Amino acid sequence: MHHFKYQNNELYCEAVKIRDIAKKFGTPLYIYSRRTLIDHYQKIKTAFRSINPLICFSVKANSNLAVLKLLVKQGAGLDVVSGGELYKALKVGVSPKKIVYAGVGKSEVEIAQAIRAETLFFNAESFAELGLIERVAGRLGKRVDVALRMNPDVDPHTHKFITTAKMTNKFGLDAKTCEEIFLRACIFSHLRLTGLHVHIGSQITDAQPFVRAIKKALVLIRRLKERKVLLKYLNIGGGLGIVYHDEKPQSAAEFARRVLPLLKKTGLKLILEPGRFIAGNSGIMLTKVVYLKKTPNKNFAIVDAGMNDLVRPSFYDAYHEILPVVRNTGYGRRNTEYDIVGPICESGDFLAKDRNLSVLQAEDLLAVMGAGAYGFTMSSNYNSRPRVAEVLVNKNKFSLVRKRETYADLIRLEIIPRKL
Ligand SMILES: *Cc1c(COP(=O)(O)O)cnc(C)c1O
């Protein structure tokens, strides 16, 4: 599943001792395993081999250039949701014909950038957006492909902040509206409405919601076919869940077994947009215990990483496994329940609560597992903390793939007016 394993009670990433990476680059730190990233990408690729889909890695899950380049070299396309992500995608040399662009709020400037770059298509989410893409494409003298994002109104039973496919969410358009727009597509002389997009949320561990969403998409595709509207692309988004704790997510192969029969019938080019599935378990965040603090109710381990470095626990109440980098096997070894908390001035600043861990000491290194997706990309400078470094491990070698920010970086863009 991933390549972070103990050898002689010492945690390794592939063939590198985590401790050695900490020695070289300090903490906190994100560490990614090249092998794990590739394995996960290949799992999806293999599972869907029979229809050769375009697998667009979702850049918002992990946008480090080295990670993107690695996946692009394996043949992946990229799914972007902003001008900044498009910029990074182009930087790593992915073919623009492997870039798809989603998001409810694309600006005029961003739309123009994507059209100029000649990306594969937009995933459009509203009638107003179609109007804007039409105007920009007209101005640039281009005709562009667009997939309509349909909101299939299914509940994937995940955290409310990562559900995108209920009718109360801001994403996509209901099936009826999609159909009306497809039937009236001729009003857009600079658009080709050639695709249908459904992305129903994230960390979905069961194939059932995907099946229901795809079936709803198929109904629409069939209705359109009856009216002589033929599509080219079916984009089923991302959202495949992974193991953080005791989840039992479907494997890529199981997922494919459930959805492939449905997809094959359509004859459309399939697009997938996995993010978390590829990157989630490919990375950890490394942190160090700064202080231990015992109160009448709690044992706190105060560590050097906070919610600004990894916000998932605070924001989604997400569970991340915490592993000691060096396992304590000494005689008389005991366990204690800890809250692992950061240095940020917020009570919501925690990485883990009520965790049973072998007794900790100051300076101990802890690995926060499953931090490769929505980890660094959601980090911030809150409390004026420089963002941490990122390292990529390749077998017995490791490279810095993002430098740790400095205090100078914190003020680089700020300006104090002469007169205050
Ligand atoms: C976030 C996102 C994804 C990736 O979701 P994962 O759960 O990381 O696989 C795919 N498509 C779209 C449109 C997204 O917004």
Ligand as a Chemical Component Dictionary entry (heavy atoms), coordinates in Angstrom:
data_LIG
# 
_chem_comp.id                   LIG 
_chem_comp.type                 NON-POLYMER 
_chem_comp.pdbx_formal_charge   0 
_chem_comp.three_letter_code    LIG 
# 
loop_
_chem_comp_atom.comp_id 
_chem_comp_atom.atom_id 
_chem_comp_atom.alt_atom_id 
_chem_comp_atom.type_symbol 
_chem_comp_atom.charge 
_chem_comp_atom.model_Cartn_x 
_chem_comp_atom.model_Cartn_y 
_chem_comp_atom.model_Cartn_z 
_chem_comp_atom.pdbx_ordinal 
LIG C1 C1 C 0 -10.691 17.758 -5.868  1  
LIG C2 C2 C 0 -11.133 17.259 -7.168  2  
LIG C3 C3 C 0 -10.710 16.006 -7.621  3  
LIG C4 C4 C 0 -9.824  15.081 -6.807  4  
LIG O1 O1 O 0 -10.507 14.521 -5.743  5  
LIG P1 P1 P 0 -9.805  13.354 -4.903  6  
LIG O2 O2 O 0 -10.763 13.040 -3.846  7  
LIG O3 O3 O 0 -8.519  13.908 -4.377  8  
LIG O4 O4 O 0 -9.573  12.233 -5.836  9  
LIG C5 C5 C 0 -11.111 15.614 -8.881  10 
LIG N1 N1 N 0 -11.903 16.391 -9.653  11 
LIG C6 C6 C 0 -12.340 17.598 -9.246  12 
LIG C7 C7 C 0 -13.217 18.397 -10.130 13 
LIG C8 C8 C 0 -11.976 18.066 -7.978  14 
LIG O5 O5 O 0 -12.430 19.251 -7.580  15 
# 
loop_
_chem_comp_bond.comp_id 
_chem_comp_bond.atom_id_1 
_chem_comp_bond.atom_id_2 
_chem_comp_bond.value_order 
_chem_comp_bond.pdbx_ordinal 
LIG C1 C2 SING 1  
LIG C2 C3 SING 2  
LIG C2 C8 DOUB 3  
LIG C3 C4 SING 4  
LIG C3 C5 DOUB 5  
LIG C4 O1 SING 6  
LIG O1 P1 SING 7  
LIG P1 O2 DOUB 8  
LIG P1 O3 SING 9  
LIG P1 O4 SING 10 
LIG C5 N1 SING 11 
LIG N1 C6 DOUB 12 
LIG C6 C7 SING 13 
LIG C6 C8 SING 14 
LIG C8 O5 SING 15 
# 
